[in-house]
Amino acid sequence: MRGAAMKVAIIGAGLGGLASAIALRKRGVDVQVFERARELRPIGAGLTLAPNGLKALNAIDPDIVARLLELGSQNSRLYLRRANGDLITEIPITFMDRYGQPMLNIVWSCLQKVLTGFLKADAVRLDHRLVGFERTNDGLSLHFDGRDPVTADVLVGADGINSTVRQIMVGDGPPRYAGRLCWRSVVSYQHPSLLPDEVTFFAGVDGRNFSMFDVGSGLVFWSATALWPAWPISDGIAPRQRVTEAFAGWAPLVQDVLAATPPEDIVERPIEDRAPLASWRSHRVTLLGDAAHAMVPSLGQGANMAFEDAWELAQALAGEPDTQAALIHYESSRIPRTQVVHARSAAQGYRYYDADNETFSRSVLEQASADQRAFEDWLYGWSP
């Protein structure tokens, strides 16, 4: 079964699901994306596209990257400061020279809109909440709440860290709280210390940090994290008050950007991950992105790994005549690499694993422990 003869259903119209649909459709595969939301609403977040993620998108369609470069902000310099604002160091960002693509900051919703624009209007079906699926003689039958069943040859769970597809397949319960709380927002804000194409990172000595960077179109994305004993929180305090108190006394620039952010635009979320899986597939079903390998965001690789997944999945499904062989090829190409990134992210996000546990192999941990330059070359030097 290959190309137009194959019908693929993707659950989730997030970044990974949309990129997968584009990649598969360009290879002649019949793809439909099913999204539980009734509309694709803007999300108050920015994200960083690393060279490896941009190279995956470029392989899917070079026009995607060309459009993103017009809209986003290419990192040129990083300023690392203490909590009081004192400069520790400044680092020029030379990723374009080293890896052939920049480090690009962009608004999450802007990226989603760009990806949606590369699909036909009927490619995404909104208000479709998956409740189950079952095998049939020649494929799968998908069941949605209040909707007619849909048949497919392959089901891809790209429905995020709280994936319904993963729960039906694996049943491993809720994500694991990583002991940290995050606040974030995108705000229209200008300041002499916040120049285009630059990133400022404030580091505290007690696990707190605050970053802000240009995401294009005159917008600034800021993100703050702090060690927090438990989630969920039921103290009745609004996120604006909590983050303001957590970062009281920090640099004036931190105070200014918090004051400039409307309270209703501040998003408060726990930092969570999931334990890696030995396999992502079951029969004709597989996982992609956070549904497969949700990791703490210390490396900013969530979307980038999903774009690599999208490229590899499309290559496998369009290139293998046998569906099972294609899904085996896909996960065998992705699991070792995503486990390395997961382990490195965990270590930098205050999670640690010993070399003899059951989660990661010794070789994975050795690769994840490489010195910074060697690890960057391995991570960002990836080519589709």
N, C-alpha and C positions, 0 to 999 in steps of 0.2 A: 504494500500500500504506500503510495508515494504521491507527492504533489497534490494536484486537484482532486485525486481520488480519496484523500484523507480529510476528515472533518475534525477539527480541534476546537474544544471549548475551553476558554480561559476564565477562571473565576477571579475577579478583582481587576478594576480599572485603575490601579495604581501605576507607578512608573514602570515596574517590571512587567506587569501584564500588558500595558500598552506597547512597550518596546517589543515584547514577544509577538504580539499580534502583527506589528509592522513587519518584523523580520520574516514571519511565516507567510504573510500575504505576498511579500515580494518574491517568495519562492513558489508561489502558486498554490499554497495550502489554503483550504477553506477554513477560516477562523472566525469565531464569534466570542466576544468578551461579554461576560455577565457581571454586572455590578449591583450590589445591594442598595446603594444610595439612590435616591430619587433624582438627584442632580449632582453634577460635579462642582462642588463649592470650593472657593478659594481657601487655602490653608495658610495660616499665619506663620510660615516657616521659610527659611532659606536653606540651601544645601550647597555642598561643594562637589563638583564633578571633577574627579581626578583624571590624569592622563589615561589610565586603563579604562575607565568608564567611557570617556570620550572616544577612545579608539574602538570600543565595542559599538557605540552608536554610529561612528563613522563607517564601520563595516556594514552595519544594517542599512544606513542611507546617509551619504555624505552631506546631503542637504539639511539633515537634522542638526548636525554640528555647526554648519555654516550659519544657520538661524540662531542657535544658542549663543554663538560667539558675538552676534550682533546685539543680543539682549542682555547678556550677563556681564560680569566683571572679571577680568583676568588678573589673578593675583600677581603682583610684582614685588611685594615686600611684606614681611611679617615683623611686627613690633611685639616683643615680649616684655611685659612690665610687671612690677610688683603690685600688690593690692593698693598701695598708696599712690601708684602712678609712676614711680621711679622706673626709668628704662633699664632693663637688664641687658638686652641685646636687640639688634635689628638684623634680619636675615633676608637677603635678596632671594626671590623665588625664580629659579632658572629651569623650571620643568620643561618648558617648550624646547629649549636647547638640548636638554638631556633625553627627553622622552618623545618629542614630536607633537605633544599636545600640552596645553597649559593646565593650570589649576583654575577652574572656572567657578565663580560663585553666582548663584541665580536664585530667584524666588521659586519655591517648590511648585506653586500653582502655575507660574509662567511655563515651567518645564512641562507640566502635565498638559497645558493648553497646546504647546508646540507639538507634543507627541500625538495628541488627539487630532490635530490638524493633518497628520499624515495618514489618517484612516478615513474611510468613507463613513458617512453619517450613520449608516445602519450597522456598523461594525461593533458598536457598544450598545448593549441593552441594559438600561437602567431599571431600578426597582425590581431586581431579580435576586432574591435571597435564597441561596442554596440550602436545602435542608437534608439532602441525601442523594446517593447515587447507587446504582446496582449494575451488575454485569448482565448483558444480554447475550444471545447466541453469537452476535457478530460485532459487539461493541459495548457501549454504556448507555444507560438511561439516567438522565439527570432530573432531579425533582426540586422544584422551586416553590416557595410559599405562595399559594394562590395563583400559580401559573401552570400552564400545560407542561408535561414532561418534554425534555429535549434529548435527542439522541446525538451521540458523538463517538468517534473512534478513539480519541485521546482526551483526557481531562487534565488540565494544568491548574494546580492550586497556586495562584499568585495573590492570595488574599491576606497577606500580611502576617504580623506576629500572632494575631488571634485567629489564624486560619481555620475555617470550618472544614476545609478539605483535609488538613493535617489531623484535626481531631477525629474525623471519621476514619482516617487511615490508621493513626497511631494512638490517639486518645491519651496524650501525655499531659492534659490539663492546662492550667493557666501558665503564662510566662513566669520566669523567675525574677523577682525583684532584686536588683543589683546594689541596693543600699544607697542609691543616689536619687535626688530629685532634680528635675530640670524645669527651667522657665525660659520662654522664648517669645519673640515677637518680630515683626517687620514694621518699621516705622519710617515715615518721611522725615528725615532729620539731617541737618548739616552742621558741621563743626570743623574748625580749623585743623584739629588733630585727626579728623577722619577723612583722609584723602581717597579719591577714586583708586580702585585696584589695590588697596592696602587692607591688611588685617591687623587688628590689635587684640592681644590676648593678655589678660590680667590673671596672674596666678597667686593664690593664697597658700599659706603653709598648712592649712587645716582641711585640705580637700576641696575647698571652694575655688571656682574659677569663673571668669566672665570674659566672653569674647564678643567682638563686634566687627562686621565687615560690610563693605559695599556689595550690593547684589544687583546693581544696575538701576536705571530709571530713577535716580535720585533717592533710592531706598537703602536703608541700613537694616541688616539682620543682626540681632543680638541674642545671645544664649548664655544662660547662667546655670551652673550646677553646684550642688552641695551634698555632702554626706547627710543622709536622713535616715533615722532609725526604722521607720515603718511606713508602709503604704497599704491601703488608702488612709487619708487623713480626715479626721472628723472633728476638727477643733473649731470649725465655723469661720476661720480666718480666710479672707479673700486672697487670691494669689498675689495681687499687687502688694498687699501689706506684707505677706510672707517673704517675698523676694526682696522687698525694700529693707525689711529688718535683717534678713540674712546677709545683706551686703552694705549695711550701714557703716559709715566710716571709710568706705573704699574711695578710690580716686574720684575727683570731681566729675570727670567724664562719665564714669559709671552712674553717678547720681543724676547727671544731666539727661542721659539717654533714658533712664528709668522714669524721670519726671516727664519727659516728652512723650512717653508711650501711654495711650489711652488704656485705662484699667481693663476694659472689655476686650482689648486686643492681646492681653498677656495670656499665653497658654502654659498651663502647669501639667507636667506629666512625669510619671516615674520612669527611670531608666531600667529597662528589662532586657533579658535575652532568653534564649532557649538552648538546652543542651543539644549538641550536634547529633544527627542521626547517622547510623551506618548505611542506611539506604533511604532514598527519597521516593521510591516507586512501589506500586502495588498493582499488578496486572497492567491496565492501560492508563494508570493515574500516576502523575508525578508532581513534584513541588518545585517552586521557583522563588527566588528572593527571600524576604523575611519569613515566608511560610516554611522555607527549607532550612534557613541558617540565620535566624535573627541573632544579632550580636550587639553588644554595647557600642555606642557611637564614637568611641575615643579615636578611631582612625577615620571616621567619616566615610566608611566604605559600603554602607548599606545599599544605596542606589547603584553604586558602581559595580558591586558584585551582581546585582540583579541584571544590569545591562550585559555583563559578561555571560550570565546564565541565558539571557534571551538569545544572544548570538549563538551560543553553543547548542541550545535546544533546537533552534531553527536549522542549524547545520545538520544535526543528527536526524531530525524527523524528515527533512527533505532529501537526505543523502542515503538513508538506509531503507531498503525495501520492506524490512520486517519491523513492525512497531516495537516489539519487545527488545530487539537488538538496538533500535534507536534510543530507547529510554535507558538501556544499560550503558550505551556509549555516552549519553549525556551526563548521567550522574558520575560515571567513572572519570570523566574529564573535569568535573566541577567539585566533587566532594573533597578531594585532597587539598585543593587550593583554598576553598572556603574555610576549611578547618584551620589552616595556617592563619588566615586573616582573623578568624574567630578567636583563636588562642592569643594572638598578638593584641587584639582589641581588648580581650579580657584582662590581660596583664596590665595594660595601660589604663584600664578602667577599674582597677582595684579588685580584680578576680585573679586567682592563681591556680595553676594545675601542676601536679607533680608528674614526672615522666613515666610513672608506672600505673597511672589511673586508667580507667576504662573509657574515658571520654576521648582522649587524644593519644595517638601513637607517639613513641619517642622521636621518630623522624619528623613528625609534624611540629612538635615542640622545639626541636633543634632548629628547624627553619624559622619558626616564629621568634626565636631568640637571637637571630642574626643581628649584627650591629646595624645601626640606623641606615647607613648608606647602602649596605648590601641588601637590606630588607626593602628599601625604596626601589632599588634597581630591579629586584625580583617582582615587587608589587606593580610599580608603574611602568616597568618595561615590558609587561605582558602585551602580546600582539595576537589579534584574532587570526 
